[in-house]
Each structure stands twice: as structure tokens, then as C-alpha cells.
């Protein structure tokens, strides 16, 4: 662990540093112009809308199959199918905005499958009569 010269631990450091070494960092602030701030707000809002549409599609799918708590096997649609439904989700936003929403959604379903679905399946197997 990294320590200061007085021997106190530096929070957030896990590896020990060689003798005589210290850690430091830089802090930056980004101050966008009014136009840039508006553009960023639009991009974040559009990404949030696409992500919420992925969630709505998942809920609709799970209700349709009578989901009872196990692994989620859901084919995530392309973001272009969602953006075509709404006029304000147009090409003025970069595709990275929409693709990020899709990647975050896929990561969330993968995390559910890895952490929660496995434990649900193991718990259910305890109660299955043989």
C-alpha cells in the first residue's frame, strides 16, 4: 500500500510503491459552452430514452413468456429499430450515443445472469423433489 512520508496510508492505493516514490494526480474540469451543454444534455437524454426502451422491450418479452426468475435469454434489438420510432432520436446524435445504451443494457442483463440467475437456479434446485 502506498503511504505518505509520515507513514499514513494513501486512500485508494492497493499496491505498494518502491521506497521514495509518492503518488500524485491531476484534477481537470470541463466547462462547456452553452451550445455544447445543450448538445450534451440532448445526447444524454436520447441515450436514456433508448436505454429505457430496451428495458420496456425486455419487460414486454418477459411478461409474454411468463418469466418466473431464471436466466434471461433476450435478443437485444438494434438501436435503429428504436430510433426510427421517435423523431427526436435522429441522426444528429452520434451512433456512439445509442450504441453505448445498448452495451450498458447488455452488460446489465449479463450481470443479472451471472450474479442473480445462478443463485436463483441453485436455490430452486434445492426445492425440486427428486
Secondary structure, 3 states (H helix, E strand, C coil): CCECCCCCECCCCCCCCCCCCCCCCCCCCCCCCHHHHHHHHHHHHHHHHHHHHHHHHHHHHHHHHCCCCCCCCCCCCCHHHHHCCCCCCCCCCCHHHHHHHHHHHHHHHHHHHHHHHHHHHHHHHHHCCC
